[in-house]
Amino acid sequence: MESVGSALERVRERMAKAAARSGRSLDEITLLGVTKIFPAAVVRAGYEAGLREFGENYVQEFESKSAELGDLPGARFHLIGHLQSNKTRKAAELFQVIQSVDSAKLARRLNEAGSKLDIYIEVKTSDETSKSGADETDLPAIVDAVRASSNLSLLGLMTVPQWSEDAEQSRPAFAHLRELAGRYGLSKLSMGMSNDFEVAIEEGATLIRVGTAIFGRRAKPA
């Protein structure tokens, strides 16, 4: 089994090639290691290999392992999974970044939690009923709600397009998210995962969310 360090090096090489193809600097692109379902020891291995940004999908799961990760200076934890409004206070305690804001109500609840948070608005770019995210027609109200919140800093937009083995199938969604961000003066784009992050970089991603290509496949929880 490939070590986390070796896998991370391979991902960074792929990032560099994609950035070069699109005339971009690698420094513009943040690599977020997706550690959902993996234990705290795997997060620590990623940290020791050089990662500083980590993504988790579930508030309750991350709460159970966060106590083991308090001694990682500079590490930042992003919630990238759907957030229920009744878990906003706990999420605000555990995470520094919330990437899955999809309503004005959720933004207001996070603001009321009282913690300073960086925010991405998740936009739905797939017709799949299982996918979360705001409809683009709701973006003006959500943008206004986040920008009116004293504890929230709006960084950009996030999306999860319909999965396909063909990474090119994600390109239209990525291009559309870039266009939407431009309408609202937002410079950050969280898009692209293990199977399609090179296309995302070519379309302007400033943050890619990579799990399997770094940590291997996750065992399904019992």
C-alpha positions as CSV (number, residue, x, y, z in Angstrom):
1,M,0.0,0.0,0.0
2,E,1.4,3.4,-1.0
3,S,2.3,5.6,1.9
4,V,0.4,8.9,2.4
5,G,3.6,10.8,1.8
6,S,4.2,9.1,-1.6
7,A,0.5,9.5,-2.6
8,L,0.5,13.1,-1.7
9,E,3.7,13.7,-3.8
10,R,1.9,12.1,-6.8
11,V,-1.1,14.3,-6.3
12,R,1.0,17.4,-6.1
13,E,2.8,16.4,-9.4
14,R,-0.6,16.1,-11.1
15,M,-1.6,19.5,-9.7
16,A,1.5,21.1,-11.0
17,K,1.0,19.7,-14.5
18,A,-2.6,20.8,-14.6
19,A,-1.6,24.3,-13.4
20,A,1.1,24.5,-16.0
21,R,-1.3,23.5,-18.8
22,S,-3.7,26.3,-17.8
23,G,-1.0,28.9,-17.3
24,R,-1.6,29.1,-13.6
25,S,0.7,29.1,-10.5
26,L,0.5,26.1,-8.2
27,D,0.6,28.6,-5.4
28,E,-2.9,29.7,-6.3
29,I,-4.3,26.2,-5.5
30,T,-5.0,24.8,-2.0
31,L,-5.0,21.0,-1.5
32,L,-7.5,19.9,1.0
33,G,-7.2,16.3,2.3
34,V,-10.6,14.6,2.7
35,T,-10.4,12.5,5.8
36,K,-14.1,11.6,6.4
37,I,-14.5,8.1,7.9
38,F,-10.7,7.8,8.4
39,P,-9.5,7.7,12.0
40,A,-7.5,10.5,13.6
41,A,-4.3,8.7,13.0
42,V,-4.8,9.1,9.2
43,V,-5.3,12.8,9.7
44,R,-2.1,13.0,11.6
45,A,-0.3,11.1,8.9
46,G,-1.5,13.6,6.4
47,Y,-0.3,16.4,8.6
48,E,3.1,14.9,9.0
49,A,3.3,14.5,5.2
50,G,2.7,18.3,4.8
51,L,-1.1,18.7,4.6
52,R,-2.6,21.6,6.6
53,E,-6.2,21.7,5.3
54,F,-8.6,18.8,6.0
55,G,-12.2,18.1,5.0
56,E,-14.8,16.2,6.9
57,N,-18.4,15.4,6.0
58,Y,-20.1,14.7,9.3
59,V,-20.2,16.9,12.4
60,Q,-20.7,14.0,14.8
61,E,-17.9,11.9,13.3
62,F,-15.4,14.7,13.5
63,E,-16.4,15.6,17.0
64,S,-15.4,12.0,18.1
65,K,-11.9,12.4,16.7
66,S,-11.2,16.1,17.1
67,A,-9.9,15.7,20.7
68,E,-7.0,13.7,19.3
69,L,-6.1,16.4,16.9
70,G,-5.7,19.5,19.0
71,D,-1.9,19.4,18.9
72,L,-1.5,20.1,15.1
73,P,-0.5,23.8,14.8
74,G,-1.7,25.4,11.6
75,A,-4.2,22.7,10.8
76,R,-7.6,23.9,9.6
77,F,-10.7,21.8,9.4
78,H,-13.4,22.3,6.8
79,L,-16.9,20.9,6.9
80,I,-17.6,19.9,3.3
81,G,-20.7,17.7,3.9
82,H,-24.3,18.8,4.3
83,L,-25.0,20.7,7.5
84,Q,-28.3,20.5,9.3
85,S,-29.4,23.7,11.0
86,N,-29.7,22.0,14.4
87,K,-26.0,21.2,14.3
88,T,-24.7,24.7,13.5
89,R,-23.5,25.5,17.0
90,K,-21.4,22.4,17.2
91,A,-20.1,22.8,13.7
92,A,-19.0,26.3,14.5
93,E,-17.1,25.0,17.5
94,L,-15.3,22.3,15.6
95,F,-14.5,23.8,12.2
96,Q,-12.7,26.9,10.9
97,V,-14.3,26.7,7.5
98,I,-17.9,25.7,6.5
99,Q,-18.1,24.9,2.7
100,S,-21.7,23.7,2.6
101,V,-23.8,26.8,3.4
102,D,-26.9,26.4,1.2
103,S,-29.4,28.8,2.6
104,A,-29.7,32.2,4.2
105,K,-31.2,30.6,7.3
106,L,-28.2,28.4,7.7
107,A,-25.9,31.4,7.4
108,R,-27.8,33.3,10.1
109,R,-27.7,30.3,12.4
110,L,-23.9,30.0,11.9
111,N,-23.4,33.7,12.6
112,E,-25.5,33.4,15.8
113,A,-23.1,30.6,17.0
114,G,-20.6,33.4,17.7
115,S,-17.4,31.8,16.1
116,K,-15.4,33.5,13.3
117,L,-15.8,31.3,10.3
118,D,-14.7,31.3,6.7
119,I,-17.6,30.4,4.4
120,Y,-18.2,28.9,1.0
121,I,-21.7,28.7,-0.5
122,E,-22.5,25.3,-1.9
123,V,-24.2,25.5,-5.3
124,K,-26.0,22.5,-6.8
125,T,-24.8,21.8,-10.3
126,S,-26.3,18.3,-10.7
127,D,-29.9,17.1,-11.1
128,E,-29.2,14.2,-8.6
129,T,-31.6,14.3,-5.7
130,S,-28.9,13.0,-3.4
131,K,-26.8,16.1,-4.0
132,S,-27.0,19.1,-1.6
133,G,-26.5,22.7,-2.5
134,A,-28.4,25.9,-3.2
135,D,-30.1,26.6,-6.5
136,E,-28.4,29.5,-8.2
137,T,-31.6,31.5,-8.1
138,D,-31.2,31.6,-4.3
139,L,-27.6,32.8,-4.4
140,P,-28.4,36.6,-4.1
141,A,-30.2,36.1,-0.8
142,I,-27.5,33.7,0.6
143,V,-24.7,36.0,-0.4
144,D,-26.4,38.9,1.2
145,A,-27.0,36.9,4.4
146,V,-23.4,35.9,4.7
147,R,-22.0,39.3,3.9
148,A,-24.3,40.8,6.5
149,S,-23.0,38.5,9.2
150,S,-20.4,39.9,11.5
151,N,-18.9,36.5,12.3
152,L,-18.8,35.1,8.8
153,S,-16.3,35.8,6.0
154,L,-17.5,34.8,2.5
155,L,-14.7,33.3,0.5
156,G,-16.3,31.8,-2.5
157,L,-18.4,29.0,-4.0
158,M,-18.3,25.2,-3.8
159,T,-19.9,22.5,-5.9
160,V,-20.0,18.7,-6.2
161,P,-20.9,17.8,-9.8
162,Q,-22.4,14.5,-10.9
163,W,-19.8,11.8,-10.6
164,S,-18.4,10.3,-13.7
165,E,-15.4,8.1,-14.6
166,D,-14.9,10.7,-17.4
167,A,-13.5,13.8,-15.7
168,E,-14.4,15.9,-18.8
169,Q,-18.1,15.4,-17.8
170,S,-17.4,17.7,-14.8
171,R,-16.0,20.6,-16.9
172,P,-19.3,22.4,-17.7
173,A,-20.2,22.4,-14.0
174,F,-16.8,23.8,-13.0
175,A,-16.9,26.5,-15.8
176,H,-20.4,27.5,-14.7
177,L,-19.4,27.8,-11.0
178,R,-16.5,30.1,-12.1
179,E,-18.9,32.3,-14.0
180,L,-21.3,32.4,-11.1
181,A,-18.5,33.4,-8.7
182,G,-17.5,36.2,-11.0
183,R,-21.1,37.7,-10.9
184,Y,-20.7,38.1,-7.1
185,G,-17.1,39.2,-7.0
186,L,-15.9,36.0,-5.4
187,S,-12.4,34.7,-6.1
188,K,-12.4,31.3,-4.4
189,L,-13.7,28.1,-6.0
190,S,-13.8,24.8,-4.1
191,M,-14.3,22.2,-6.8
192,G,-12.6,19.0,-8.0
193,M,-12.0,15.7,-6.3
194,S,-9.7,12.7,-6.8
195,N,-11.2,11.8,-10.2
196,D,-11.6,15.3,-11.7
197,F,-9.4,17.8,-9.9
198,E,-7.1,18.4,-12.9
199,V,-10.1,19.5,-15.0
200,A,-11.2,21.7,-12.0
201,I,-7.7,23.3,-11.9
202,E,-7.9,24.0,-15.6
203,E,-11.3,25.7,-15.0
204,G,-10.0,27.9,-12.1
205,A,-10.3,25.9,-8.9
206,T,-8.5,27.6,-6.0
207,L,-9.2,24.6,-3.7
208,I,-9.5,20.9,-4.5
209,R,-10.9,18.3,-2.2
210,V,-8.9,15.0,-2.5
211,G,-9.4,11.9,-0.4
212,T,-9.0,8.6,-2.2
213,A,-5.9,9.7,-4.3
214,I,-4.1,10.5,-1.0
215,F,-5.5,8.1,1.6
216,G,-6.8,5.2,-0.4
217,R,-10.4,3.9,-0.5
218,R,-12.4,4.2,2.7
219,A,-13.9,1.2,4.4
220,K,-17.6,1.6,4.8
221,P,-18.7,2.1,8.4
222,A,-20.4,-0.9,9.9
